[in-house]
Amino acid sequence: MATFSRMTTAPTTAAPPVPATPAAGYAPFARTLVVFSITALLATAQLYGLIPLVNTIAADWHTSPTAVTWLMTVYGLGYAAGFLLFGPLSDRYGRRRVIVTGVAATAVATLAVAAAPGLGLGVALRIVQGMTMGAFPPVAMAYVGERIEPRRRLVTVTTMTTGFLAAAVVGQLAAQWLATFGWRVFFVAGAAAFAVAAVALRWAMLPDAPASGASPLDAYRVMPSLLRSPDLRLLYAAVPTVLTAFVAIYTGLQLTGTTGLLGLRASALPVILAIPFLTPRLARVPGPRRAALALAAAAAGTGLIGLLTPGTAVLALLLMLVTAGIAVAAPSLIDTIGSRAGAARGPAISLFTALLFAGASLGPQIAGLLADHGIAPLAFALTVMLAAGSVLTVAARRS
């Protein structure tokens, strides 16, 4: 079995002065942070934005809302497949080239989804859309690990993760508003946003370094060893629980006709935006412990939703707890996995993101299966899932 180098990062008591210009060889921090975070938000907005559109699309295509949830599932599966495909390819062909090409292709695919006449073609186009967008997350994470100053990397990764999670709120709110003009407008607007993002990414990213000549197959060969590694296998087993629960709870609220959805969606946004500012304090807690506590908090939130079946105000507070847990768990897991993988960081992150969004693709189907019986059975199932993720993460801690 392959072995992986280990590294740990001790918290510092005071940050050094911020230089006026980036250190030699490193990318400008501010523009990278802004462009990457906005692109991350756009990427997962295409997943979460379908939630408030389910009933409208079902009526237009003369099918059931449960059938339309497959548009979310296949996007998530295509997205995960894209991570595994494009992460290793970027080692050979360059980070900027792969990201810009993938996001530009996503603009075209998103516009095609807007023109889909029915569920069959819509599903096929959503697979393509997810795969092309899959060129962004793992390659961007690898770029951050290589081109951002080490002391700024955790903040950058956490802010990107915040963008991915903020889409759960922003994407749903945008889709809910744009639906007043027709559900296809959401995709037309998304296509325009991706076209702008491709241009912005080309401007923000440093030119690619000369190709190393290494075969992309090298990254694929190491992935089975990563999954078998004692340091990583339990962490990887916990990863899918994070977004499965997050997507499922919001989809379940939509399918059960919960009132006050606009306010419930918006209530989670302040929590998501606050997490990057708390990162320096959170980083003092070791990654596995931080992830385990965060997943346990999310499990407590879903458990209380199932027990109390609360009104809008209390439900909003409990959703904020769930969101906070997810927003802390995801970057904690990626930080831990990336550091334990050592030289195999690129393939390790590709696997992480693939498993994360494979879990997200399962969320709508779990919600569709259980939501017919009300929100409580779904909430209890998600509680068990999140608790299992927390236990796996605790078990992955090393002395």
Disulfide bonds with the S-S distance in Angstrom:
none
